[in-house]
């Protein structure tokens, strides 16, 4: 697997700062779906995309979302 494939497959990390659970996901849509299913957080994929571009991270209800590659 080359670096380009890795960049596509592993793009975002979700970290629960309370429990230490983390997941690595490939798209902002999958992050949004995971947050809704697992943590009952409603955050749109566009909100995730915009805020990660501006700030580099999102921290909401002890859940940290970060972009792995810039």
mmCIF file of the N, C-alpha and C atoms, coordinates in Angstrom:
data_MODEL
# 
_entry.id   MODEL 
# 
loop_
_atom_site.group_PDB 
_atom_site.id 
_atom_site.type_symbol 
_atom_site.label_atom_id 
_atom_site.label_alt_id 
_atom_site.label_comp_id 
_atom_site.label_asym_id 
_atom_site.label_entity_id 
_atom_site.label_seq_id 
_atom_site.pdbx_PDB_ins_code 
_atom_site.Cartn_x 
_atom_site.Cartn_y 
_atom_site.Cartn_z 
_atom_site.occupancy 
_atom_site.B_iso_or_equiv 
_atom_site.pdbx_formal_charge 
_atom_site.auth_seq_id 
_atom_site.auth_comp_id 
_atom_site.auth_asym_id 
_atom_site.auth_atom_id 
_atom_site.pdbx_PDB_model_num 
ATOM 1   N N  . UNK A 1 1  ? 0.856   -1.170 0.000  1.00 0.00 ? 1  UNK A N  1 
ATOM 2   C CA . UNK A 1 1  ? 0.000   0.000  0.000  1.00 0.00 ? 1  UNK A CA 1 
ATOM 3   C C  . UNK A 1 1  ? 0.905   1.237  0.000  1.00 0.00 ? 1  UNK A C  1 
ATOM 4   N N  . UNK A 1 2  ? 0.675   2.138  -0.953 1.00 0.00 ? 2  UNK A N  1 
ATOM 5   C CA . UNK A 1 2  ? 1.490   3.343  -1.001 1.00 0.00 ? 2  UNK A CA 1 
ATOM 6   C C  . UNK A 1 2  ? 0.827   4.463  -0.196 1.00 0.00 ? 2  UNK A C  1 
ATOM 7   N N  . UNK A 1 3  ? 1.521   5.575  -0.059 1.00 0.00 ? 3  UNK A N  1 
ATOM 8   C CA . UNK A 1 3  ? 1.070   6.673  0.790  1.00 0.00 ? 3  UNK A CA 1 
ATOM 9   C C  . UNK A 1 3  ? -0.244  7.282  0.311  1.00 0.00 ? 3  UNK A C  1 
ATOM 10  N N  . UNK A 1 4  ? -0.456  7.341  -0.981 1.00 0.00 ? 4  UNK A N  1 
ATOM 11  C CA . UNK A 1 4  ? -1.702  7.895  -1.509 1.00 0.00 ? 4  UNK A CA 1 
ATOM 12  C C  . UNK A 1 4  ? -2.909  7.046  -1.104 1.00 0.00 ? 4  UNK A C  1 
ATOM 13  N N  . UNK A 1 5  ? -2.776  5.745  -1.153 1.00 0.00 ? 5  UNK A N  1 
ATOM 14  C CA . UNK A 1 5  ? -3.855  4.851  -0.726 1.00 0.00 ? 5  UNK A CA 1 
ATOM 15  C C  . UNK A 1 5  ? -4.117  4.978  0.769  1.00 0.00 ? 5  UNK A C  1 
ATOM 16  N N  . UNK A 1 6  ? -3.059  5.129  1.533  1.00 0.00 ? 6  UNK A N  1 
ATOM 17  C CA . UNK A 1 6  ? -3.201  5.296  2.979  1.00 0.00 ? 6  UNK A CA 1 
ATOM 18  C C  . UNK A 1 6  ? -3.925  6.599  3.283  1.00 0.00 ? 6  UNK A C  1 
ATOM 19  N N  . UNK A 1 7  ? -3.585  7.675  2.575  1.00 0.00 ? 7  UNK A N  1 
ATOM 20  C CA . UNK A 1 7  ? -4.253  8.970  2.773  1.00 0.00 ? 7  UNK A CA 1 
ATOM 21  C C  . UNK A 1 7  ? -5.746  8.884  2.510  1.00 0.00 ? 7  UNK A C  1 
ATOM 22  N N  . UNK A 1 8  ? -6.149  8.107  1.505  1.00 0.00 ? 8  UNK A N  1 
ATOM 23  C CA . UNK A 1 8  ? -7.565  7.971  1.181  1.00 0.00 ? 8  UNK A CA 1 
ATOM 24  C C  . UNK A 1 8  ? -8.307  7.103  2.188  1.00 0.00 ? 8  UNK A C  1 
ATOM 25  N N  . UNK A 1 9  ? -7.659  6.072  2.667  1.00 0.00 ? 9  UNK A N  1 
ATOM 26  C CA . UNK A 1 9  ? -8.315  5.107  3.551  1.00 0.00 ? 9  UNK A CA 1 
ATOM 27  C C  . UNK A 1 9  ? -8.389  5.576  5.003  1.00 0.00 ? 9  UNK A C  1 
ATOM 28  N N  . UNK A 1 10 ? -7.391  6.288  5.456  1.00 0.00 ? 10 UNK A N  1 
ATOM 29  C CA . UNK A 1 10 ? -7.310  6.735  6.846  1.00 0.00 ? 10 UNK A CA 1 
ATOM 30  C C  . UNK A 1 10 ? -7.211  8.256  6.873  1.00 0.00 ? 10 UNK A C  1 
ATOM 31  N N  . UNK A 1 11 ? -8.370  8.927  6.973  1.00 0.00 ? 11 UNK A N  1 
ATOM 32  C CA . UNK A 1 11 ? -8.376  10.377 6.830  1.00 0.00 ? 11 UNK A CA 1 
ATOM 33  C C  . UNK A 1 11 ? -8.736  11.118 8.119  1.00 0.00 ? 11 UNK A C  1 
ATOM 34  N N  . UNK A 1 12 ? -9.670  10.602 8.893  1.00 0.00 ? 12 UNK A N  1 
ATOM 35  C CA . UNK A 1 12 ? -10.152 11.286 10.098 1.00 0.00 ? 12 UNK A CA 1 
ATOM 36  C C  . UNK A 1 12 ? -10.031 10.367 11.308 1.00 0.00 ? 12 UNK A C  1 
ATOM 37  N N  . UNK A 1 13 ? -9.759  10.985 12.452 1.00 0.00 ? 13 UNK A N  1 
ATOM 38  C CA . UNK A 1 13 ? -9.723  10.217 13.694 1.00 0.00 ? 13 UNK A CA 1 
ATOM 39  C C  . UNK A 1 13 ? -10.769 10.798 14.646 1.00 0.00 ? 13 UNK A C  1 
ATOM 40  N N  . UNK A 1 14 ? -11.489 9.902  15.294 1.00 0.00 ? 14 UNK A N  1 
ATOM 41  C CA . UNK A 1 14 ? -12.455 10.270 16.325 1.00 0.00 ? 14 UNK A CA 1 
ATOM 42  C C  . UNK A 1 14 ? -11.939 9.698  17.638 1.00 0.00 ? 14 UNK A C  1 
ATOM 43  N N  . UNK A 1 15 ? -11.790 10.550 18.631 1.00 0.00 ? 15 UNK A N  1 
ATOM 44  C CA . UNK A 1 15 ? -11.274 10.118 19.930 1.00 0.00 ? 15 UNK A CA 1 
ATOM 45  C C  . UNK A 1 15 ? -12.246 10.530 21.020 1.00 0.00 ? 15 UNK A C  1 
ATOM 46  N N  . UNK A 1 16 ? -12.707 9.563  21.797 1.00 0.00 ? 16 UNK A N  1 
ATOM 47  C CA . UNK A 1 16 ? -13.513 9.846  22.977 1.00 0.00 ? 16 UNK A CA 1 
ATOM 48  C C  . UNK A 1 16 ? -12.531 10.109 24.105 1.00 0.00 ? 16 UNK A C  1 
ATOM 49  N N  . UNK A 1 17 ? -12.415 11.362 24.524 1.00 0.00 ? 17 UNK A N  1 
ATOM 50  C CA . UNK A 1 17 ? -11.397 11.728 25.506 1.00 0.00 ? 17 UNK A CA 1 
ATOM 51  C C  . UNK A 1 17 ? -11.716 11.213 26.908 1.00 0.00 ? 17 UNK A C  1 
ATOM 52  N N  . UNK A 1 18 ? -12.949 10.802 27.146 1.00 0.00 ? 18 UNK A N  1 
ATOM 53  C CA . UNK A 1 18 ? -13.322 10.254 28.446 1.00 0.00 ? 18 UNK A CA 1 
ATOM 54  C C  . UNK A 1 18 ? -12.898 8.800  28.576 1.00 0.00 ? 18 UNK A C  1 
ATOM 55  N N  . UNK A 1 19 ? -13.188 8.007  27.554 1.00 0.00 ? 19 UNK A N  1 
ATOM 56  C CA . UNK A 1 19 ? -12.913 6.571  27.630 1.00 0.00 ? 19 UNK A CA 1 
ATOM 57  C C  . UNK A 1 19 ? -11.624 6.159  26.926 1.00 0.00 ? 19 UNK A C  1 
ATOM 58  N N  . UNK A 1 20 ? -11.142 7.004  26.007 1.00 0.00 ? 20 UNK A N  1 
ATOM 59  C CA . UNK A 1 20 ? -9.936  6.661  25.255 1.00 0.00 ? 20 UNK A CA 1 
ATOM 60  C C  . UNK A 1 20 ? -10.211 5.855  24.002 1.00 0.00 ? 20 UNK A C  1 
ATOM 61  N N  . UNK A 1 21 ? -11.473 5.585  23.699 1.00 0.00 ? 21 UNK A N  1 
ATOM 62  C CA . UNK A 1 21 ? -11.820 4.868  22.468 1.00 0.00 ? 21 UNK A CA 1 
ATOM 63  C C  . UNK A 1 21 ? -11.522 5.752  21.265 1.00 0.00 ? 21 UNK A C  1 
ATOM 64  N N  . UNK A 1 22 ? -10.987 5.153  20.210 1.00 0.00 ? 22 UNK A N  1 
ATOM 65  C CA . UNK A 1 22 ? -10.733 5.927  18.999 1.00 0.00 ? 22 UNK A CA 1 
ATOM 66  C C  . UNK A 1 22 ? -11.026 5.088  17.769 1.00 0.00 ? 22 UNK A C  1 
ATOM 67  N N  . UNK A 1 23 ? -11.342 5.793  16.689 1.00 0.00 ? 23 UNK A N  1 
ATOM 68  C CA . UNK A 1 23 ? -11.622 5.168  15.408 1.00 0.00 ? 23 UNK A CA 1 
ATOM 69  C C  . UNK A 1 23 ? -11.017 6.022  14.317 1.00 0.00 ? 23 UNK A C  1 
ATOM 70  N N  . UNK A 1 24 ? -10.583 5.383  13.253 1.00 0.00 ? 24 UNK A N  1 
ATOM 71  C CA . UNK A 1 24 ? -10.064 6.085  12.087 1.00 0.00 ? 24 UNK A CA 1 
ATOM 72  C C  . UNK A 1 24 ? -11.011 5.796  10.934 1.00 0.00 ? 24 UNK A C  1 
ATOM 73  N N  . UNK A 1 25 ? -11.480 6.872  10.277 1.00 0.00 ? 25 UNK A N  1 
ATOM 74  C CA . UNK A 1 25 ? -12.490 6.741  9.231  1.00 0.00 ? 25 UNK A CA 1 
ATOM 75  C C  . UNK A 1 25 ? -12.042 7.432  7.948  1.00 0.00 ? 25 UNK A C  1 
ATOM 76  N N  . UNK A 1 26 ? -12.595 7.006  6.795  1.00 0.00 ? 26 UNK A N  1 
ATOM 77  C CA . UNK A 1 26 ? -12.119 7.515  5.515  1.00 0.00 ? 26 UNK A CA 1 
ATOM 78  C C  . UNK A 1 26 ? -12.785 8.792  5.002  1.00 0.00 ? 26 UNK A C  1 
ATOM 79  N N  . UNK A 1 27 ? -13.967 9.172  5.512  1.00 0.00 ? 27 UNK A N  1 
ATOM 80  C CA . UNK A 1 27 ? -14.650 10.333 4.939  1.00 0.00 ? 27 UNK A CA 1 
ATOM 81  C C  . UNK A 1 27 ? -15.413 11.112 6.003  1.00 0.00 ? 27 UNK A C  1 
ATOM 82  N N  . UNK A 1 28 ? -15.715 12.371 5.674  1.00 0.00 ? 28 UNK A N  1 
ATOM 83  C CA . UNK A 1 28 ? -16.487 13.194 6.595  1.00 0.00 ? 28 UNK A CA 1 
ATOM 84  C C  . UNK A 1 28 ? -17.911 12.668 6.754  1.00 0.00 ? 28 UNK A C  1 
ATOM 85  N N  . UNK A 1 29 ? -18.443 12.051 5.720  1.00 0.00 ? 29 UNK A N  1 
ATOM 86  C CA . UNK A 1 29 ? -19.777 11.435 5.824  1.00 0.00 ? 29 UNK A CA 1 
ATOM 87  C C  . UNK A 1 29 ? -19.770 10.248 6.787  1.00 0.00 ? 29 UNK A C  1 
ATOM 88  N N  . UNK A 1 30 ? -18.728 9.453  6.742  1.00 0.00 ? 30 UNK A N  1 
ATOM 89  C CA . UNK A 1 30 ? -18.648 8.319  7.662  1.00 0.00 ? 30 UNK A CA 1 
ATOM 90  C C  . UNK A 1 30 ? -18.439 8.794  9.103  1.00 0.00 ? 30 UNK A C  1 
ATOM 91  N N  . UNK A 1 31 ? -17.737 9.914  9.278  1.00 0.00 ? 31 UNK A N  1 
ATOM 92  C CA . UNK A 1 31 ? -17.576 10.499 10.613 1.00 0.00 ? 31 UNK A CA 1 
ATOM 93  C C  . UNK A 1 31 ? -18.935 10.947 11.139 1.00 0.00 ? 31 UNK A C  1 
ATOM 94  N N  . UNK A 1 32 ? -19.692 11.663 10.306 1.00 0.00 ? 32 UNK A N  1 
ATOM 95  C CA . UNK A 1 32 ? -21.014 12.138 10.701 1.00 0.00 ? 32 UNK A CA 1 
ATOM 96  C C  . UNK A 1 32 ? -21.939 10.980 11.071 1.00 0.00 ? 32 UNK A C  1 
ATOM 97  N N  . UNK A 1 33 ? -21.943 9.929  10.270 1.00 0.00 ? 33 UNK A N  1 
ATOM 98  C CA . UNK A 1 33 ? -22.781 8.756  10.541 1.00 0.00 ? 33 UNK A CA 1 
ATOM 99  C C  . UNK A 1 33 ? -22.348 8.053  11.818 1.00 0.00 ? 33 UNK A C  1 
ATOM 100 N N  . UNK A 1 34 ? -21.047 7.905  12.017 1.00 0.00 ? 34 UNK A N  1 
ATOM 101 C CA . UNK A 1 34 ? -20.527 7.257  13.208 1.00 0.00 ? 34 UNK A CA 1 
ATOM 102 C C  . UNK A 1 34 ? -20.901 8.038  14.466 1.00 0.00 ? 34 UNK A C  1 
ATOM 103 N N  . UNK A 1 35 ? -20.782 9.356  14.414 1.00 0.00 ? 35 UNK A N  1 
ATOM 104 C CA . UNK A 1 35 ? -21.134 10.185 15.571 1.00 0.00 ? 35 UNK A CA 1 
ATOM 105 C C  . UNK A 1 35 ? -22.611 10.054 15.917 1.00 0.00 ? 35 UNK A C  1 
ATOM 106 N N  . UNK A 1 36 ? -23.439 9.990  14.904 1.00 0.00 ? 36 UNK A N  1 
ATOM 107 C CA . UNK A 1 36 ? -24.875 9.847  15.140 1.00 0.00 ? 36 UNK A CA 1 
ATOM 108 C C  . UNK A 1 36 ? -25.204 8.474  15.715 1.00 0.00 ? 36 UNK A C  1 
ATOM 109 N N  . UNK A 1 37 ? -24.627 7.432  15.146 1.00 0.00 ? 37 UNK A N  1 
ATOM 110 C CA . UNK A 1 37 ? -24.935 6.072  15.585 1.00 0.00 ? 37 UNK A CA 1 
ATOM 111 C C  . UNK A 1 37 ? -24.353 5.738  16.948 1.00 0.00 ? 37 UNK A C  1 
ATOM 112 N N  . UNK A 1 38 ? -23.107 6.098  17.161 1.00 0.00 ? 38 UNK A N  1 
ATOM 113 C CA . UNK A 1 38 ? -22.404 5.661  18.365 1.00 0.00 ? 38 UNK A CA 1 
ATOM 114 C C  . UNK A 1 38 ? -22.553 6.622  19.551 1.00 0.00 ? 38 UNK A C  1 
ATOM 115 N N  . UNK A 1 39 ? -22.531 7.932  19.267 1.00 0.00 ? 39 UNK A N  1 
ATOM 116 C CA . UNK A 1 39 ? -22.515 8.918  20.351 1.00 0.00 ? 39 UNK A CA 1 
ATOM 117 C C  . UNK A 1 39 ? -23.765 9.788  20.399 1.00 0.00 ? 39 UNK A C  1 
ATOM 118 N N  . UNK A 1 40 ? -24.713 9.565  19.494 1.00 0.00 ? 40 UNK A N  1 
ATOM 119 C CA . UNK A 1 40 ? -25.953 10.333 19.419 1.00 0.00 ? 40 UNK A CA 1 
ATOM 120 C C  . UNK A 1 40 ? -25.669 11.836 19.253 1.00 0.00 ? 40 UNK A C  1 
ATOM 121 N N  . UNK A 1 41 ? -24.652 12.156 18.445 1.00 0.00 ? 41 UNK A N  1 
ATOM 122 C CA . UNK A 1 41 ? -24.306 13.539 18.122 1.00 0.00 ? 41 UNK A CA 1 
ATOM 123 C C  . UNK A 1 41 ? -24.702 13.822 16.680 1.00 0.00 ? 41 UNK A C  1 
ATOM 124 N N  . UNK A 1 42 ? -25.458 14.880 16.468 1.00 0.00 ? 42 UNK A N  1 
ATOM 125 C CA . UNK A 1 42 ? -25.889 15.259 15.122 1.00 0.00 ? 42 UNK A CA 1 
ATOM 126 C C  . UNK A 1 42 ? -24.959 16.354 14.609 1.00 0.00 ? 42 UNK A C  1 
ATOM 127 N N  . UNK A 1 43 ? -23.966 15.981 13.820 1.00 0.00 ? 43 UNK A N  1 
ATOM 128 C CA . UNK A 1 43 ? -23.062 16.937 13.192 1.00 0.00 ? 43 UNK A CA 1 
ATOM 129 C C  . UNK A 1 43 ? -23.012 16.593 11.711 1.00 0.00 ? 43 UNK A C  1 
ATOM 130 N N  . UNK A 1 44 ? -23.314 17.574 10.874 1.00 0.00 ? 44 UNK A N  1 
ATOM 131 C CA . UNK A 1 44 ? -23.340 17.300 9.436  1.00 0.00 ? 44 UNK A CA 1 
ATOM 132 C C  . UNK A 1 44 ? -21.926 17.149 8.880  1.00 0.00 ? 44 UNK A C  1 
ATOM 133 N N  . UNK A 1 45 ? -21.833 16.458 7.768  1.00 0.00 ? 45 UNK A N  1 
ATOM 134 C CA . UNK A 1 45 ? -20.522 16.262 7.157  1.00 0.00 ? 45 UNK A CA 1 
ATOM 135 C C  . UNK A 1 45 ? -19.942 17.586 6.655  1.00 0.00 ? 45 UNK A C  1 
ATOM 136 N N  . UNK A 1 46 ? -20.798 18.526 6.246  1.00 0.00 ? 46 UNK A N  1 
ATOM 137 C CA . UNK A 1 46 ? -20.300 19.835 5.796  1.00 0.00 ? 46 UNK A CA 1 
ATOM 138 C C  . UNK A 1 46 ? -19.745 20.645 6.967  1.00 0.00 ? 46 UNK A C  1 
ATOM 139 N N  . UNK A 1 47 ? -20.381 20.567 8.123  1.00 0.00 ? 47 UNK A N  1 
ATOM 140 C CA . UNK A 1 47 ? -19.859 21.219 9.320  1.00 0.00 ? 47 UNK A CA 1 
ATOM 141 C C  . UNK A 1 47 ? -18.478 20.657 9.659  1.00 0.00 ? 47 UNK A C  1 
ATOM 142 N N  . UNK A 1 48 ? -18.353 19.345 9.583  1.00 0.00 ? 48 UNK A N  1 
ATOM 143 C CA . UNK A 1 48 ? -17.074 18.689 9.873  1.00 0.00 ? 48 UNK A CA 1 
ATOM 144 C C  . UNK A 1 48 ? -16.014 19.162 8.884  1.00 0.00 ? 48 UNK A C  1 
ATOM 145 N N  . UNK A 1 49 ? -16.337 19.167 7.605  1.00 0.00 ? 49 UNK A N  1 
ATOM 146 C CA . UNK A 1 49 ? -15.378 19.572 6.567  1.00 0.00 ? 49 UNK A CA 1 
ATOM 147 C C  . UNK A 1 49 ? -14.923 21.018 6.767  1.00 0.00 ? 49 UNK A C  1 
ATOM 148 N N  . UNK A 1 50 ? -15.860 21.926 7.005  1.00 0.00 ? 50 UNK A N  1 
ATOM 149 C CA . UNK A 1 50 ? -15.525 23.346 7.156  1.00 0.00 ? 50 UNK A CA 1 
ATOM 150 C C  . UNK A 1 50 ? -14.686 23.606 8.395  1.00 0.00 ? 50 UNK A C  1 
ATOM 151 N N  . UNK A 1 51 ? -15.100 23.046 9.519  1.00 0.00 ? 51 UNK A N  1 
ATOM 152 C CA . UNK A 1 51 ? -14.396 23.336 10.767 1.00 0.00 ? 51 UNK A CA 1 
ATOM 153 C C  . UNK A 1 51 ? -13.027 22.676 10.835 1.00 0.00 ? 51 UNK A C  1 
ATOM 154 N N  . UNK A 1 52 ? -12.870 21.532 10.225 1.00 0.00 ? 52 UNK A N  1 
ATOM 155 C CA . UNK A 1 52 ? -11.547 20.917 10.213 1.00 0.00 ? 52 UNK A CA 1 
ATOM 156 C C  . UNK A 1 52 ? -10.598 21.671 9.285  1.00 0.00 ? 52 UNK A C  1 
ATOM 157 N N  . UNK A 1 53 ? -11.140 22.294 8.258  1.00 0.00 ? 53 UNK A N  1 
ATOM 158 C CA . UNK A 1 53 ? -10.318 23.126 7.383  1.00 0.00 ? 53 UNK A CA 1 
ATOM 159 C C  . UNK A 1 53 ? -9.882  24.387 8.115  1.00 0.00 ? 53 UNK A C  1 
ATOM 160 N N  . UNK A 1 54 ? -10.785 24.996 8.870  1.00 0.00 ? 54 UNK A N  1 
ATOM 161 C CA . UNK A 1 54 ? -10.494 26.248 9.576  1.00 0.00 ? 54 UNK A CA 1 
ATOM 162 C C  . UNK A 1 54 ? -9.640  26.033 10.823 1.00 0.00 ? 54 UNK A C  1 
ATOM 163 N N  . UNK A 1 55 ? -10.072 25.160 11.709 1.00 0.00 ? 55 UNK A N  1 
ATOM 164 C CA . UNK A 1 55 ? -9.426  24.980 13.008 1.00 0.00 ? 55 UNK A CA 1 
ATOM 165 C C  . UNK A 1 55 ? -8.474  23.796 13.077 1.00 0.00 ? 55 UNK A C  1 
ATOM 166 N N  . UNK A 1 56 ? -8.763  22.747 12.350 1.00 0.00 ? 56 UNK A N  1 
ATOM 167 C CA . UNK A 1 56 ? -7.942  21.545 12.409 1.00 0.00 ? 56 UNK A CA 1 
ATOM 168 C C  . UNK A 1 56 ? -8.487  20.488 13.360 1.00 0.00 ? 56 UNK A C  1 
ATOM 169 N N  . UNK A 1 57 ? -9.475  20.856 14.175 1.00 0.00 ? 57 UNK A N  1 
ATOM 170 C CA . UNK A 1 57 ? -10.084 19.883 15.088 1.00 0.00 ? 57 UNK A CA 1 
ATOM 171 C C  . UNK A 1 57 ? -11.481 20.348 15.477 1.00 0.00 ? 57 UNK A C  1 
ATOM 172 N N  . UNK A 1 58 ? -12.293 19.435 15.981 1.00 0.00 ? 58 UNK A N  1 
ATOM 173 C CA . UNK A 1 58 ? -13.599 19.729 16.563 1.00 0.00 ? 58 UNK A CA 1 
ATOM 174 C C  . UNK A 1 58 ? -13.649 18.992 17.893 1.00 0.00 ? 58 UNK A C  1 
ATOM 175 N N  . UNK A 1 59 ? -14.029 19.677 18.942 1.00 0.00 ? 59 UNK A N  1 
ATOM 176 C CA . UNK A 1 59 ? -14.206 19.055 20.259 1.00 0.00 ? 59 UNK A CA 1 
ATOM 177 C C  . UNK A 1 59 ? -15.630 19.337 20.706 1.00 0.00 ? 59 UNK A C  1 
ATOM 178 N N  . UNK A 1 60 ? -16.428 18.280 20.801 1.00 0.00 ? 60 UNK A N  1 
ATOM 179 C CA . UNK A 1 60 ? -17.825 18.435 21.190 1.00 0.00 ? 60 UNK A CA 1 
ATOM 180 C C  . UNK A 1 60 ? -18.223 17.268 22.082 1.00 0.00 ? 60 UNK A C  1 
ATOM 181 N N  . UNK A 1 61 ? -18.723 17.574 23.265 1.00 0.00 ? 61 UNK A N  1 
ATOM 182 C CA . UNK A 1 61 ? -19.188 16.558 24.219 1.00 0.00 ? 61 UNK A CA 1 
ATOM 183 C C  . UNK A 1 61 ? -18.139 15.473 24.459 1.00 0.00 ? 61 UNK A C  1 
ATOM 184 N N  . UNK A 1 62 ? -16.921 15.868 24.727 1.00 0.00 ? 62 UNK A N  1 
ATOM 185 C CA . UNK A 1 62 ? -15.791 14.966 25.004 1.00 0.00 ? 62 UNK A CA 1 
ATOM 186 C C  . UNK A 1 62 ? -15.415 14.075 23.826 1.00 0.00 ? 62 UNK A C  1 
ATOM 187 N N  . UNK A 1 63 ? -15.812 14.457 22.619 1.00 0.00 ? 63 UNK A N  1 
ATOM 188 C CA . UNK A 1 63 ? -15.430 13.740 21.403 1.00 0.00 ? 63 UNK A CA 1 
ATOM 189 C C  . UNK A 1 63 ? -14.545 14.670 20.574 1.00 0.00 ? 63 UNK A C  1 
ATOM 190 N N  . UNK A 1 64 ? -13.331 14.235 20.300 1.00 0.00 ? 64 UNK A N  1 
ATOM 191 C CA . UNK A 1 64 ? -12.385 15.003 19.500 1.00 0.00 ? 64 UNK A CA 1 
ATOM 192 C C  . UNK A 1 64 ? -12.356 14.423 18.097 1.00 0.00 ? 64 UNK A C  1 
ATOM 193 N N  . UNK A 1 65 ? -12.529 15.277 17.100 1.00 0.00 ? 65 UNK A N  1 
ATOM 194 C CA . UNK A 1 65 ? -12.468 14.876 15.697 1.00 0.00 ? 65 UNK A CA 1 
ATOM 195 C C  . UNK A 1 65 ? -11.311 15.644 15.074 1.00 0.00 ? 65 UNK A C  1 
ATOM 196 N N  . UNK A 1 66 ? -10.429 14.933 14.422 1.00 0.00 ? 66 UNK A N  1 
ATOM 197 C CA . UNK A 1 66 ? -9.232  15.544 13.861 1.00 0.00 ? 66 UNK A CA 1 
ATOM 198 C C  . UNK A 1 66 ? -8.939  14.955 12.491 1.00 0.00 ? 66 UNK A C  1 
ATOM 199 N N  . UNK A 1 67 ? -8.448  15.805 11.598 1.00 0.00 ? 67 UNK A N  1 
ATOM 200 C CA . UNK A 1 67 ? -8.018  15.390 10.277 1.00 0.00 ? 67 UNK A CA 1 
ATOM 201 C C  . UNK A 1 67 ? -6.578  14.864 10.398 1.00 0.00 ? 67 UNK A C  1 
ATOM 202 N N  . UNK A 1 68 ? -6.318  13.684 9.897  1.00 0.00 ? 68 UNK A N  1 
ATOM 203 C CA . UNK A 1 68 ? -4.975  13.101 10.001 1.00 0.00 ? 68 UNK A CA 1 
ATOM 204 C C  . UNK A 1 68 ? -3.996  13.698 8.999  1.00 0.00 ? 68 UNK A C  1 
ATOM 205 N N  . UNK A 1 69 ? -4.469  14.063 7.822  1.00 0.00 ? 69 UNK A N  1 
ATOM 206 C CA . UNK A 1 69 ? -3.588  14.558 6.751  1.00 0.00 ? 69 UNK A CA 1 
ATOM 207 C C  . UNK A 1 69 ? -4.054  15.945 6.332  1.00 0.00 ? 69 UNK A C  1 
ATOM 208 N N  . UNK A 1 70 ? -3.106  16.806 6.021  1.00 0.00 ? 70 UNK A N  1 
ATOM 209 C CA . UNK A 1 70 ? -3.441  18.150 5.531  1.00 0.00 ? 70 UNK A CA 1 
ATOM 210 C C  . UNK A 1 70 ? -2.943  18.339 4.133  1.00 0.00 ? 70 UNK A C  1 
# 
